[in-house]
Amino acid sequence: MFRSVARSAAGKHLLRRGYATESVPDRKVAVLGAAGGIGQPLALLMKLNPLVSRLALYDIANTPGVAADVNHVNTRSEVAGYVGEDQLKQALEGCDVVIIPAGVPRKPGMTRDDLFNINAGIVKGLCAAIAKYCPNALVNMISNPVNSTVPIAAEVFKKAGTYDEKKLFGVTTLDVVRAKTFYAGKAKANVADVNVPVVGGHAGITILPLFSQATPKANLPEEDIKALTKRTQDGGTEVVEAKAGKGSATLSMAYAGAIFADACLKGLNGVPDVVECSFVQSTVTELPFFASKVRLGKNGVEEVMGLGPLSDYEQAGLESLKPELKA
C-alpha cells in the first residue's frame, strides 16, 4: 500500500502525461550523507522514485548496510553503497543529480554559526569531488545553514572552473511543505490542493512565506497570517524542541528533499512547467542568492521567477530579511 502510494505520488506527473516507466531515461542519483538521520529516509524515498535507475548512497560509515536494506525494495533502481573518500569517485561518476544532506544536525542551543563552522568543511570537500567527478550534475544542497553552504559550494565550483549557476540549488522545500501544511489547517483546505510560495532564505526571518499568493484563497485575518509566518520560520526549532534535544527535522526534510529531487529529474526529462521554490543565484533582489519560484528544465534552472505582488506585511518582511542574508 505504502509503496504504491509513494511511487504514484512521485511518478503521477509522468503517468498523467502518458509516459511509461520503461520509457523514462536512465538517471543516476547520489545521496551524500546517506547513513544519517535525513539520508536514510531520503535514500528510501529516492528508491521509490520511478525516475531513478541507479542510486548511489555515500557516507563516511555504515553505508553498505543502508544500501543493502534499501536495495531489497522492489522498485526500478539499483542501489550501491560507498564508504569513505576512497569510494567517493565511484559514487559520483555518471550522476545526474547529487543530493547533499551530509553534516551535523542542529541541536538545542546551537546557532547557525555553530552549524556553519562544522558543516562548511564537509560541504567544501564534497563539492570539490563533485567538480572533479560529475561537474554537470544538478546539486541539491540540504546541508545547513543553506544560506551559507550554497555560496560556499559556488565558490568551490568557481575555483574548479565548473560553476554553472543553473545547476546549484539550495533546497528550501521544507519551508514550502510547512507553509502548505500550516495554511491548510488554518484555512480548512485540502492540503493536497494548497500551494504557498516561500521566498528569501532558509533560516529564521529570512524565510518569507507569501500567504497573500496562497491558493486556494482563504482571506485569513492578519493576525493569523503573522502567526502562520512565525510558525513557518520557527518550524525547525519546533521539531528540535519536540524531540527534546535528541534530533532535528529529519523525516520531513527527507520528504522535502525527495520532492525537490523529483522536480529536478522531471525537468531533466523534459516534463514542462515544473516549478519549485529554491535558493539559487538570482537577480530578483540585490542579493546574489535568493529563494524564489524556479522553473526547472533540461539544463537545471530555466527561469528564476519574480516575486509577484506582495502584501504590506510581506514587503516589510522582505526588507527585514535582506540584512540577514547579506551577513
Summary of the structure (lengths in Angstrom):
residues: 327
radius of gyration: 18.8
end to end distance: 47.1
largest distance: 56.3
contacts: 1127
relative contact order: 0.13
helix: 49%
strand: 18%
